Amino acid sequence: MAEALRVGIAGLGTVGASVARVLRDKAAELTRQCGRDIVVTAVSARDAKRDRGIDLSAAKWFDDPVKLAEKADIDVFVELIGGDEGPARQSVKAALEAGRHVVTANKALLAKHGVALAEIAEKKGVLLNYEAAVAGGIPVIKTMREAMAGNAVTRVFGILNGTCNYILTRMEAEGISFDACLKDAQRLGYAEADPTFDIEGHDTAHKLSILTSLAFGTRIAANDIYMEGISNITQADIRAAGDLGYRIKLLGVAQRTDSGIEQRVHPTMVPTASVIAQVHGVINAVAIETDILGELLLSGPGAGGNATASAVIGDIADIAKSRPGFQHAPVFGWPAKELKPYKKARMRSHAGGYFIRLTVHDRTGVFAAIAKRMADNDISLESIVQQAAGPETQAQKTVILVTHETTEAAVRKAVEGITKDGHLTDKPQVIRIERAE
Ligand SMILES: NC(=O)c1ccc[n+]([C@@H]2O[C@H](COP(=O)([O-])OP(=O)(O)OC[C@H]3O[C@@H](n4cnc5c(N)ncnc54)[C@H](OP(=O)(O)O)[C@@H]3O)[C@@H](O)[C@H]2O)c1
């Protein structure tokens, strides 16, 4: 049998401790599948004394993950610390430069430095595997990088943040407010004490930026993503969406258009009958649309110790099975040096259907004025509905418009005009409608 694969794990928190535990519990199966043992020979975390529920005394302890990456007797460096700079970045870079394979679950690091790290990995002829960085346990990286050769991706979109999907699912199912849902999610451990990163879309954007690069062969451009979070979604939106045959999801969408590539993260209305609309709670899903395959949807657990560990261990097993001298698949599907600059499509050119909810003064002429602003901007309406805004607001009415395909620029101009006309009593709500099978 080949020599054992020696693994060093830096970061022994939720994911790191699960990886160590599964490697121990599944040692016999992994050896059979990989043709060699996989042994944890070195570990690092901040606190050497903390009980992590697993005996790691056989592995050498390093206070400094960079030292582990450079000096330990390892073949693979597994980075599970987190963060886009500091010890995570330094240790991954050090491991690659020392000619060690790297496995990481760190989307923030890849979103910011992925291309530079990929260049080092490819120069050194080692693997940089990161399946767990996007949608946790769902094998989307391998699917896009290896299983879809020859396919030209036209659009990739997904529910990439479990916290947001959990909140939106409960808001719809129980009729409770965003704030109440968020508090509950925090109490149950589904949302961080500071939830901004999740609910304002940053986490989704990091993951999307990696998918965009894989889909279109472009350099990662995480700072060029249009982003709106879910904190302004109300019960009125969720109810109106339901009445119209839609469900609201926070989607990350990357799409090739005539003017460039759209990368956008925002609350989205998807048809209630579509497959992605059936993805509830903390579950994630990624839809990939290609010229040959059509639409493929992968769904499953996007976070959590074991689910994430499953992806990390798949990456480690791939390294255990690889043989010296064998040409590895490029990190982002194309050689890092050949990744094309990202050509951004302007958000104003985005074309699609729109849901617009307006709260207006209940007086004559308002309805006609709204319809005129729409017509002036060449927006054709699929429906326009006027409702009472509620018993406590008798002087107001709600107007809900659904447009046929139009542009973001036209919708913004029309809504600006309506606002200027002085008919609104509250901020207008605009939610994009996404086509989904
Ligand atoms: N949790 C998930 O469900 C999930 C899902 C997908 C991807 N990820 C990614 O996986 C990575 C790890 O996440 P996690 O949830 O496992 O984080 P975590 O529970 O906070 O664990 C982080 C670990 O890193 C260690 N650490 C921090 N600074 C260090 C330093 N300077 N030197 C050495 N060790 C250091 C910590 O040590 P101590 O334990 O001693 O404090 C801890 O063991 C992140 O990149 C995250 O984005 C997580």
The ligand as an ORCA input file, in Angstrom:
! r2SCAN-3c Opt
* xyz 0 1
  N     -19.177     26.610     10.323
  C     -19.672     26.313      9.136
  O     -20.775     25.780      9.033
  C     -18.884     26.593      7.885
  C     -19.430     26.223      6.628
  C     -18.685     26.442      5.463
  C     -17.439     27.045      5.562
  N     -16.956     27.415      6.804
  C     -15.635     28.044      6.845
  O     -14.752     27.211      7.590
  C     -13.800     28.012      8.271
  C     -13.836     27.668      9.753
  O     -15.130     27.952     10.270
  P     -15.585     27.455     11.728
  O     -17.056     27.699     11.786
  O     -15.076     26.114     12.012
  O     -14.847     28.551     12.647
  P     -14.597     28.489     14.224
  O     -15.504     27.514     14.881
  O     -14.590     29.900     14.698
  O     -13.099     27.910     14.329
  C     -11.971     28.652     13.999
  C     -10.754     27.920     14.510
  O      -9.584     28.650     14.134
  C      -8.713     28.738     15.251
  N      -7.908     29.937     15.130
  C      -8.312     31.236     15.119
  N      -7.243     32.062     15.004
  C      -6.163     31.251     14.971
  C      -4.774     31.495     14.904
  N      -4.276     32.739     14.837
  N      -3.944     30.442     14.874
  C      -4.401     29.179     14.940
  N      -5.720     28.885     15.010
  C      -6.576     29.925     15.021
  C      -9.619     28.765     16.463
  O      -8.870     28.353     17.599
  P      -9.546     28.162     19.077
  O     -10.542     27.044     18.910
  O      -8.423     27.774     19.947
  O     -10.174     29.466     19.400
  C     -10.692     27.764     16.037
  O     -10.308     26.459     16.396
  C     -14.149     29.460      7.930
  O     -13.389     29.895      6.823
  C     -15.612     29.383      7.538
  O     -16.005     30.423      6.652
  C     -17.647     27.194      7.929
*
